[in-house]
Amino acid sequence: MPAITGNPIRVSGSHRPQAALAHHDAYAACFIRERRIVLESALFRNPPLLSLILTHEIFHFVWPRLGNPRRDEYAALIEAEMRKKVSGELGESAEIRKGRLAPPQQGRAWRDYLCESFCDTAAWLFSGVRHNEAFTLAKPWSDRRRSWFETLAQPFRC
């Protein structure tokens, strides 16, 4: 995990974090304004999945702090993938949202997908998990995302 700065984020376990988000298949709920993450308690028995999910959730706090210019750069990177009709993703949450997109790439669904893609990419890069069935993006495209992340100032602010 890279260095991250910012006010503390509280993390707790729950048997039903999805109830907080109205999702039936969520492993976690993230509350940005409250600086709080709620994780499915079962994750604590699966360290690799816990690492992926927790890293993903932490990067939900980083995304708004990137600022519009950096988020626009990331959007351009993803738009290039879309123009080339690249399939695959670096996590399940982005894959699901990507499958729901309809052209043109704009609006709430597009912004939600960009955020999930960013967080899944961060989890792929920084969680320490090297192999997962949800890592389906082809290497040339995942390498492009890695290169973009390397341009970001660190430590990350959240």
BAVO-824850 format. One record per residue: residue number from 1; residue in three letters; x, y, z of N, C-alpha, C in turn. Coordinates in steps of 0.2 Angstrom, whole numbers, plus 5000, padded with zeros to 4 digits. Layout:
<atoms>
{nr->NUM rest->ALA nx->X ny->Y nz->Z cax->X cay->Y caz->Z cx->X cy->Y cz->Z} .
...
</atoms>
This chain:
<atoms>
{nr->1 rest->MET nx->5004 ny->4994 nz->5000 cax->5000 cay->5000 caz->5000 cx->5004 cy->5006 cz->5000} .
{nr->2 rest->PRO nx->5003 ny->5011 nz->4996 cax->5007 cay->5017 caz->4996 cx->5005 cy->5021 cz->5002} .
{nr->3 rest->ALA nx->5009 ny->5027 nz->5003 cax->5008 cay->5031 caz->5008 cx->5002 cy->5035 cz->5007} .
{nr->4 rest->ILE nx->4997 ny->5036 nz->5012 cax->4991 cay->5040 caz->5011 cx->4991 cy->5045 cz->5017} .
{nr->5 rest->THR nx->4989 ny->5051 nz->5015 cax->4988 cay->5056 caz->5020 cx->4981 cy->5058 cz->5021} .
{nr->6 rest->GLY nx->4979 ny->5061 nz->5027 cax->4972 cay->5063 caz->5028 cx->4970 cy->5061 cz->5035} .
{nr->7 rest->ASN nx->4964 ny->5064 nz->5036 cax->4961 cay->5062 caz->5043 cx->4960 cy->5055 cz->5043} .
{nr->8 rest->PRO nx->4959 ny->5052 nz->5049 cax->4958 cay->5045 caz->5050 cx->4951 cy->5043 cz->5047} .
{nr->9 rest->ILE nx->4952 ny->5037 nz->5044 cax->4946 cay->5033 caz->5042 cx->4944 cy->5028 cz->5047} .
{nr->10 rest->ARG nx->4938 ny->5028 nz->5049 cax->4936 cay->5022 caz->5054 cx->4934 cy->5016 cz->5049} .
{nr->11 rest->VAL nx->4936 ny->5010 nz->5052 cax->4934 cay->5004 caz->5048 cx->4931 cy->4999 cz->5053} .
{nr->12 rest->SER nx->4926 ny->4996 nz->5051 cax->4922 cay->4992 caz->5056 cx->4920 cy->4986 cz->5052} .
{nr->13 rest->GLY nx->4918 ny->4981 nz->5055 cax->4915 cay->4975 caz->5052 cx->4907 cy->4974 cz->5053} .
{nr->14 rest->SER nx->4904 ny->4971 nz->5049 cax->4897 cay->4970 caz->5050 cx->4895 cy->4964 cz->5046} .
{nr->15 rest->HIS nx->4889 ny->4961 nz->5048 cax->4887 cay->4955 caz->5044 cx->4883 cy->4957 cz->5038} .
{nr->16 rest->ARG nx->4881 ny->4964 nz->5038 cax->4877 cay->4966 caz->5032 cx->4878 cy->4973 cz->5030} .
{nr->17 rest->PRO nx->4884 ny->4974 nz->5028 cax->4886 cay->4981 caz->5025 cx->4882 cy->4983 cz->5019} .
{nr->18 rest->GLN nx->4879 ny->4978 nz->5015 cax->4875 cay->4980 caz->5010 cx->4869 cy->4983 cz->5011} .
{nr->19 rest->ALA nx->4866 ny->4982 nz->5017 cax->4860 cay->4985 caz->5019 cx->4861 cy->4993 cz->5019} .
{nr->20 rest->ALA nx->4867 ny->4995 nz->5021 cax->4868 cay->5002 caz->5021 cx->4868 cy->5005 cz->5014} .
{nr->21 rest->LEU nx->4870 ny->5001 nz->5009 cax->4870 cay->5004 caz->5002 cx->4864 cy->5001 cz->4998} .
{nr->22 rest->ALA nx->4860 ny->4997 nz->5000 cax->4854 cay->4994 caz->4997 cx->4857 cy->4990 cz->4991} .
{nr->23 rest->HIS nx->4863 ny->4987 nz->4992 cax->4865 cay->4982 caz->4987 cx->4865 cy->4975 cz->4990} .
{nr->24 rest->HIS nx->4863 ny->4970 nz->4987 cax->4863 cay->4964 caz->4990 cx->4869 cy->4960 cz->4989} .
{nr->25 rest->ASP nx->4874 ny->4962 nz->4985 cax->4880 cay->4958 caz->4984 cx->4886 cy->4962 cz->4986} .
{nr->26 rest->ALA nx->4886 ny->4968 nz->4990 cax->4891 cay->4972 caz->4992 cx->4895 cy->4969 cz->4998} .
{nr->27 rest->TYR nx->4902 ny->4969 nz->4997 cax->4906 cay->4967 caz->5002 cx->4908 cy->4973 cz->5007} .
{nr->28 rest->ALA nx->4906 ny->4979 nz->5005 cax->4908 cay->4985 caz->5009 cx->4904 cy->4990 cz->5008} .
{nr->29 rest->ALA nx->4903 ny->4995 nz->5013 cax->4900 cay->5001 caz->5012 cx->4905 cy->5007 cz->5014} .
{nr->30 rest->CYS nx->4905 ny->5012 nz->5010 cax->4910 cay->5018 caz->5011 cx->4906 cy->5024 cz->5012} .
{nr->31 rest->PHE nx->4907 ny->5028 nz->5017 cax->4904 cay->5034 caz->5019 cx->4909 cy->5039 cz->5019} .
{nr->32 rest->ILE nx->4910 ny->5043 nz->5013 cax->4915 cay->5048 caz->5012 cx->4915 cy->5053 cz->5018} .
{nr->33 rest->ARG nx->4909 ny->5056 nz->5018 cax->4908 cay->5062 caz->5023 cx->4909 cy->5060 cz->5030} .
{nr->34 rest->GLU nx->4907 ny->5054 nz->5032 cax->4908 cay->5052 caz->5039 cx->4915 cy->5049 cz->5040} .
{nr->35 rest->ARG nx->4919 ny->5048 nz->5034 cax->4926 cay->5045 caz->5034 cx->4925 cy->5038 cz->5038} .
{nr->36 rest->ARG nx->4921 ny->5034 nz->5035 cax->4920 cay->5027 caz->5038 cx->4919 cy->5022 cz->5032} .
{nr->37 rest->ILE nx->4922 ny->5016 nz->5034 cax->4921 cay->5010 caz->5029 cx->4918 cy->5005 cz->5034} .
{nr->38 rest->VAL nx->4913 ny->5001 nz->5031 cax->4910 cay->4996 caz->5034 cx->4911 cy->4990 cz->5030} .
{nr->39 rest->LEU nx->4915 ny->4984 nz->5032 cax->4917 cay->4979 caz->5029 cx->4912 cy->4973 cz->5031} .
{nr->40 rest->GLU nx->4911 ny->4968 nz->5026 cax->4908 cay->4962 caz->5028 cx->4912 cy->4958 cz->5032} .
{nr->41 rest->SER nx->4910 ny->4956 nz->5038 cax->4914 cay->4952 caz->5043 cx->4917 cy->4946 cz->5040} .
{nr->42 rest->ALA nx->4914 ny->4943 nz->5036 cax->4917 cay->4937 caz->5033 cx->4924 cy->4938 cz->5029} .
{nr->43 rest->LEU nx->4925 ny->4944 nz->5027 cax->4931 cay->4946 caz->5024 cx->4937 cy->4945 cz->5028} .
{nr->44 rest->PHE nx->4936 ny->4946 nz->5035 cax->4942 cay->4945 caz->5039 cx->4945 cy->4938 cz->5039} .
{nr->45 rest->ARG nx->4941 ny->4933 nz->5036 cax->4943 cay->4926 caz->5036 cx->4946 cy->4925 cz->5029} .
{nr->46 rest->ASN nx->4947 ny->4930 nz->5025 cax->4950 cay->4929 caz->5018 cx->4954 cy->4935 cz->5017} .
{nr->47 rest->PRO nx->4961 ny->4935 nz->5019 cax->4965 cay->4940 caz->5019 cx->4966 cy->4943 cz->5012} .
{nr->48 rest->PRO nx->4967 ny->4939 nz->5007 cax->4968 cay->4942 caz->5000 cx->4962 cy->4946 cz->4998} .
{nr->49 rest->LEU nx->4956 ny->4944 nz->4999 cax->4950 cay->4947 caz->4997 cx->4949 cy->4954 cz->5001} .
{nr->50 rest->LEU nx->4951 ny->4953 nz->5008 cax->4950 cay->4959 caz->5012 cx->4955 cy->4964 cz->5010} .
{nr->51 rest->SER nx->4961 ny->4962 nz->5008 cax->4966 cay->4967 caz->5005 cx->4963 cy->4971 cz->4999} .
{nr->52 rest->LEU nx->4960 ny->4967 nz->4994 cax->4958 cay->4970 caz->4988 cx->4952 cy->4975 cz->4990} .
{nr->53 rest->ILE nx->4947 ny->4972 nz->4994 cax->4941 cay->4977 caz->4995 cx->4943 cy->4983 cz->5000} .
{nr->54 rest->LEU nx->4947 ny->4982 nz->5005 cax->4949 cay->4988 caz->5009 cx->4953 cy->4993 cz->5005} .
{nr->55 rest->THR nx->4958 ny->4990 nz->5001 cax->4961 cay->4995 caz->4996 cx->4957 cy->4999 cz->4992} .
{nr->56 rest->HIS nx->4952 ny->4995 nz->4989 cax->4947 cay->4998 caz->4984 cx->4943 cy->5004 cz->4988} .
{nr->57 rest->GLU nx->4941 ny->5002 nz->4994 cax->4937 cay->5007 caz->4998 cx->4941 cy->5013 cz->5000} .
{nr->58 rest->ILE nx->4947 ny->5012 nz->5002 cax->4951 cay->5018 caz->5004 cx->4952 cy->5022 cz->4998} .
{nr->59 rest->PHE nx->4953 ny->5020 nz->4992 cax->4954 cay->5024 caz->4986 cx->4947 cy->5028 cz->4984} .
{nr->60 rest->HIS nx->4942 ny->5026 nz->4987 cax->4936 cay->5030 caz->4986 cx->4937 cy->5037 cz->4990} .
{nr->61 rest->PHE nx->4941 ny->5037 nz->4995 cax->4942 cay->5043 caz->4998 cx->4948 cy->5047 cz->4994} .
{nr->62 rest->VAL nx->4952 ny->5044 nz->4990 cax->4957 cay->5047 caz->4986 cx->4954 cy->5051 cz->4980} .
{nr->63 rest->TRP nx->4949 ny->5047 nz->4977 cax->4946 cay->5049 caz->4970 cx->4944 cy->5057 cz->4971} .
{nr->64 rest->PRO nx->4940 ny->5059 nz->4976 cax->4937 cay->5066 caz->4975 cx->4943 cy->5071 cz->4977} .
{nr->65 rest->ARG nx->4949 ny->5069 nz->4980 cax->4954 cay->5073 caz->4981 cx->4959 cy->5074 cz->4975} .
{nr->66 rest->LEU nx->4958 ny->5070 nz->4970 cax->4962 cay->5070 caz->4964 cx->4961 cy->5077 cz->4961} .
{nr->67 rest->GLY nx->4955 ny->5080 nz->4961 cax->4953 cay->5086 caz->4958 cx->4951 cy->5084 cz->4950} .
{nr->68 rest->ASN nx->4948 ny->5089 nz->4948 cax->4945 cay->5088 caz->4941 cx->4950 cy->5087 cz->4936} .
{nr->69 rest->PRO nx->4956 ny->5090 nz->4935 cax->4960 cay->5089 caz->4930 cx->4963 cy->5082 cz->4930} .
{nr->70 rest->ARG nx->4965 ny->5079 nz->4936 cax->4967 cay->5072 caz->4936 cx->4962 cy->5067 cz->4934} .
{nr->71 rest->ARG nx->4955 ny->5068 nz->4937 cax->4950 cay->5064 caz->4935 cx->4948 cy->5064 cz->4928} .
{nr->72 rest->ASP nx->4949 ny->5070 nz->4925 cax->4948 cay->5071 caz->4918 cx->4953 cy->5067 cz->4914} .
{nr->73 rest->GLU nx->4960 ny->5067 nz->4916 cax->4965 cay->5063 caz->4913 cx->4963 cy->5055 cz->4913} .
{nr->74 rest->TYR nx->4961 ny->5053 nz->4919 cax->4959 cay->5046 caz->4920 cx->4953 cy->5045 cz->4915} .
{nr->75 rest->ALA nx->4948 ny->5049 nz->4915 cax->4942 cay->5048 caz->4910 cx->4945 cy->5047 cz->4903} .
{nr->76 rest->ALA nx->4950 ny->5051 nz->4901 cax->4952 cay->5051 caz->4894 cx->4956 cy->5044 cz->4893} .
{nr->77 rest->LEU nx->4959 ny->5042 nz->4898 cax->4962 cay->5035 caz->4897 cx->4957 cy->5030 cz->4896} .
{nr->78 rest->ILE nx->4952 ny->5030 nz->4900 cax->4946 cay->5025 caz->4900 cx->4943 cy->5026 cz->4893} .
{nr->79 rest->GLU nx->4942 ny->5032 nz->4891 cax->4938 cay->5033 caz->4885 cx->4942 cy->5030 cz->4879} .
{nr->80 rest->ALA nx->4949 ny->5030 nz->4879 cax->4953 cay->5027 caz->4874 cx->4951 cy->5020 cz->4874} .
{nr->81 rest->GLU nx->4951 ny->5017 nz->4880 cax->4949 cay->5010 caz->4880 cx->4942 cy->5008 cz->4877} .
{nr->82 rest->MET nx->4938 ny->5013 nz->4878 cax->4931 cay->5012 caz->4876 cx->4931 cy->5012 cz->4868} .
{nr->83 rest->ARG nx->4934 ny->5017 nz->4866 cax->4935 cay->5018 caz->4858 cx->4938 cy->5012 cz->4855} .
{nr->84 rest->LYS nx->4942 ny->5009 nz->4858 cax->4945 cay->5002 caz->4855 cx->4941 cy->4996 cz->4857} .
{nr->85 rest->LYS nx->4936 ny->4997 nz->4861 cax->4931 cay->4992 caz->4863 cx->4935 cy->4986 cz->4867} .
{nr->86 rest->VAL nx->4939 ny->4989 nz->4871 cax->4943 cay->4984 caz->4876 cx->4938 cy->4981 cz->4881} .
{nr->87 rest->SER nx->4939 ny->4975 nz->4881 cax->4934 cay->4971 caz->4886 cx->4939 cy->4970 cz->4892} .
{nr->88 rest->GLY nx->4935 ny->4968 nz->4898 cax->4939 cay->4967 caz->4904 cx->4939 cy->4973 cz->4909} .
{nr->89 rest->GLU nx->4941 ny->4971 nz->4915 cax->4942 cay->4976 caz->4920 cx->4947 cy->4974 cz->4925} .
{nr->90 rest->LEU nx->4948 ny->4978 nz->4930 cax->4953 cay->4976 caz->4935 cx->4949 cy->4975 cz->4942} .
{nr->91 rest->GLY nx->4943 ny->4973 nz->4942 cax->4939 cay->4972 caz->4947 cx->4932 cy->4971 cz->4946} .
{nr->92 rest->GLU nx->4928 ny->4968 nz->4950 cax->4921 cay->4966 caz->4949 cx->4917 cy->4972 cz->4949} .
{nr->93 rest->SER nx->4918 ny->4977 nz->4953 cax->4913 cay->4982 caz->4953 cx->4913 cy->4987 cz->4947} .
{nr->94 rest->ALA nx->4919 ny->4988 nz->4944 cax->4920 cay->4991 caz->4938 cx->4917 cy->4987 cz->4932} .
{nr->95 rest->GLU nx->4918 ny->4981 nz->4932 cax->4916 cay->4977 caz->4927 cx->4908 cy->4977 cz->4926} .
{nr->96 rest->ILE nx->4905 ny->4977 nz->4932 cax->4898 cay->4977 caz->4932 cx->4895 cy->4984 cz->4930} .
{nr->97 rest->ARG nx->4898 ny->4989 nz->4932 cax->4896 cay->4996 caz->4930 cx->4898 cy->4997 cz->4922} .
{nr->98 rest->LYS nx->4903 ny->4994 nz->4920 cax->4905 cay->4995 caz->4913 cx->4900 cy->4991 cz->4909} .
{nr->99 rest->GLY nx->4897 ny->4986 nz->4911 cax->4892 cay->4982 caz->4907 cx->4886 cy->4985 cz->4907} .
{nr->100 rest->ARG nx->4885 ny->4990 nz->4911 cax->4878 cay->4994 caz->4911 cx->4878 cy->5000 cz->4907} .
{nr->101 rest->LEU nx->4884 ny->5002 nz->4905 cax->4885 cay->5009 caz->4901 cx->4882 cy->5008 cz->4895} .
{nr->102 rest->ALA nx->4879 ny->5014 nz->4893 cax->4876 cay->5015 caz->4886 cx->4879 cy->5022 cz->4883} .
{nr->103 rest->PRO nx->4881 ny->5022 nz->4877 cax->4884 cay->5028 caz->4874 cx->4879 cy->5033 cz->4874} .
{nr->104 rest->PRO nx->4881 ny->5039 nz->4874 cax->4888 cay->5042 caz->4875 cx->4891 cy->5041 cz->4882} .
{nr->105 rest->GLN nx->4897 ny->5042 nz->4883 cax->4900 cay->5041 caz->4890 cx->4899 cy->5048 cz->4894} .
{nr->106 rest->GLN nx->4894 ny->5048 nz->4897 cax->4892 cay->5054 caz->4901 cx->4887 cy->5053 cz->4906} .
{nr->107 rest->GLY nx->4886 ny->5057 nz->4911 cax->4881 cay->5057 caz->4916 cx->4883 cy->5053 cz->4922} .
{nr->108 rest->ARG nx->4878 ny->5051 nz->4926 cax->4880 cay->5048 caz->4933 cx->4883 cy->5041 cz->4932} .
{nr->109 rest->ALA nx->4880 ny->5037 nz->4927 cax->4882 cay->5030 caz->4926 cx->4890 cy->5030 cz->4924} .
{nr->110 rest->TRP nx->4892 ny->5035 nz->4920 cax->4898 cay->5036 caz->4918 cx->4903 cy->5038 cz->4923} .
{nr->111 rest->ARG nx->4901 ny->5043 nz->4927 cax->4905 cay->5045 caz->4933 cx->4906 cy->5039 cz->4938} .
{nr->112 rest->ASP nx->4901 ny->5036 nz->4939 cax->4901 cay->5030 caz->4944 cx->4906 cy->5025 cz->4942} .
{nr->113 rest->TYR nx->4905 ny->5023 nz->4935 cax->4910 cay->5018 caz->4932 cx->4917 cy->5021 cz->4933} .
{nr->114 rest->LEU nx->4919 ny->5027 nz->4931 cax->4925 cay->5030 caz->4932 cx->4928 cy->5029 cz->4939} .
{nr->115 rest->CYS nx->4924 ny->5031 nz->4944 cax->4926 cay->5030 caz->4951 cx->4928 cy->5023 cz->4952} .
{nr->116 rest->GLU nx->4923 ny->5018 nz->4951 cax->4924 cay->5011 caz->4952 cx->4930 cy->5008 cz->4948} .
{nr->117 rest->SER nx->4931 ny->5010 nz->4942 cax->4937 cay->5008 caz->4938 cx->4944 cy->5011 cz->4942} .
{nr->118 rest->PHE nx->4944 ny->5017 nz->4944 cax->4949 cay->5020 caz->4947 cx->4951 cy->5016 cz->4954} .
{nr->119 rest->CYS nx->4946 ny->5015 nz->4958 cax->4947 cay->5011 caz->4964 cx->4949 cy->5004 cz->4963} .
{nr->120 rest->ASP nx->4946 ny->5000 nz->4958 cax->4948 cay->4994 caz->4956 cx->4955 cy->4993 cz->4954} .
{nr->121 rest->THR nx->4957 ny->4998 nz->4950 cax->4964 cay->4999 caz->4947 cx->4969 cy->5000 cz->4953} .
{nr->122 rest->ALA nx->4967 ny->5004 nz->4958 cax->4971 cay->5005 caz->4964 cx->4972 cy->4999 cz->4968} .
{nr->123 rest->ALA nx->4966 ny->4995 nz->4969 cax->4967 cay->4989 caz->4972 cx->4971 cy->4984 cz->4969} .
{nr->124 rest->TRP nx->4970 ny->4983 nz->4962 cax->4975 cay->4979 caz->4958 cx->4982 cy->4981 cz->4959} .
{nr->125 rest->LEU nx->4983 ny->4987 nz->4959 cax->4990 cay->4989 caz->4960 cx->4993 cy->4989 cz->4967} .
{nr->126 rest->PHE nx->4989 ny->4990 nz->4972 cax->4992 cay->4992 caz->4979 cx->4990 cy->4986 cz->4984} .
{nr->127 rest->SER nx->4986 ny->4982 nz->4982 cax->4983 cay->4977 caz->4988 cx->4988 cy->4972 cz->4989} .
{nr->128 rest->GLY nx->4993 ny->4971 nz->4985 cax->4997 cay->4965 caz->4986 cx->4995 cy->4958 cz->4983} .
{nr->129 rest->VAL nx->4988 ny->4959 nz->4980 cax->4985 cay->4953 caz->4977 cx->4988 cy->4953 cz->4970} .
{nr->130 rest->ARG nx->4991 ny->4948 nz->4967 cax->4994 cay->4947 caz->4961 cx->4989 cy->4944 cz->4956} .
{nr->131 rest->HIS nx->4985 ny->4939 nz->4958 cax->4980 cay->4935 caz->4954 cx->4973 cy->4935 cz->4957} .
{nr->132 rest->ASN nx->4968 ny->4937 nz->4953 cax->4962 cay->4936 caz->4955 cx->4957 cy->4935 cz->4949} .
{nr->133 rest->GLU nx->4952 ny->4932 nz->4949 cax->4948 cay->4930 caz->4943 cx->4945 cy->4937 cz->4940} .
{nr->134 rest->ALA nx->4944 ny->4942 nz->4944 cax->4941 cay->4948 caz->4942 cx->4946 cy->4953 cz->4938} .
{nr->135 rest->PHE nx->4953 ny->4951 nz->4938 cax->4958 cay->4954 caz->4934 cx->4958 cy->4952 cz->4927} .
{nr->136 rest->THR nx->4953 ny->4955 nz->4923 cax->4952 cay->4952 caz->4916 cx->4954 cy->4957 cz->4911} .
{nr->137 rest->LEU nx->4957 ny->4963 nz->4912 cax->4959 cay->4968 caz->4908 cx->4966 cy->4966 cz->4905} .
{nr->138 rest->ALA nx->4967 ny->4966 nz->4898 cax->4973 cay->4964 caz->4895 cx->4979 cy->4968 cz->4897} .
{nr->139 rest->LYS nx->4984 ny->4964 nz->4897 cax->4991 cay->4967 caz->4900 cx->4992 cy->4974 cz->4897} .
{nr->140 rest->PRO nx->4992 ny->4975 nz->4890 cax->4994 cay->4982 caz->4887 cx->4989 cy->4987 cz->4890} .
{nr->141 rest->TRP nx->4983 ny->4986 nz->4892 cax->4979 cay->4991 caz->4895 cx->4980 cy->4992 cz->4902} .
{nr->142 rest->SER nx->4981 ny->4986 nz->4906 cax->4982 cay->4987 caz->4913 cx->4989 cy->4991 cz->4914} .
{nr->143 rest->ASP nx->4994 ny->4989 nz->4909 cax->5000 cay->4993 caz->4909 cx->4999 cy->5001 cz->4908} .
{nr->144 rest->ARG nx->4995 ny->5002 nz->4904 cax->4993 cay->5010 caz->4903 cx->4990 cy->5013 cz->4909} .
{nr->145 rest->ARG nx->4986 ny->5009 nz->4913 cax->4983 cay->5012 caz->4919 cx->4989 cy->5012 cz->4924} .
{nr->146 rest->ARG nx->4993 ny->5007 nz->4925 cax->4999 cay->5007 caz->4930 cx->5003 cy->5014 cz->4928} .
{nr->147 rest->SER nx->5005 ny->5015 nz->4922 cax->5009 cay->5021 caz->4920 cx->5005 cy->5027 cz->4922} .
{nr->148 rest->TRP nx->4999 ny->5028 nz->4921 cax->4995 cay->5034 caz->4923 cx->4995 cy->5035 cz->4931} .
{nr->149 rest->PHE nx->4994 ny->5029 nz->4935 cax->4995 cay->5030 caz->4942 cx->5002 cy->5032 cz->4944} .
{nr->150 rest->GLU nx->5007 ny->5030 nz->4940 cax->5014 cay->5032 caz->4942 cx->5015 cy->5039 cz->4941} .
{nr->151 rest->THR nx->5011 ny->5043 nz->4938 cax->5011 cay->5050 caz->4937 cx->5008 cy->5054 cz->4943} .
{nr->152 rest->LEU nx->5004 ny->5051 nz->4947 cax->5001 cay->5054 caz->4952 cx->5006 cy->5056 cz->4958} .
{nr->153 rest->ALA nx->5005 ny->5062 nz->4961 cax->5009 cay->5064 caz->4966 cx->5008 cy->5059 cz->4972} .
{nr->154 rest->GLN nx->5013 ny->5057 nz->4976 cax->5012 cay->5053 caz->4982 cx->5015 cy->5056 cz->4988} .
{nr->155 rest->PRO nx->5013 ny->5056 nz->4994 cax->5008 cay->5051 caz->4996 cx->5001 cy->5054 cz->4993} .
{nr->156 rest->PHE nx->4996 ny->5049 nz->4993 cax->4990 cay->5050 caz->4990 cx->4986 cy->5054 cz->4996} .
{nr->157 rest->ARG nx->4982 ny->5059 nz->4994 cax->4978 cay->5062 caz->4999 cx->4971 cy->5059 cz->4999} .
{nr->158 rest->CYS nx->4968 ny->5058 nz->5005 cax->4961 cay->5055 caz->5006 cx->4957 cy->5059 cz->5011} .
</atoms>
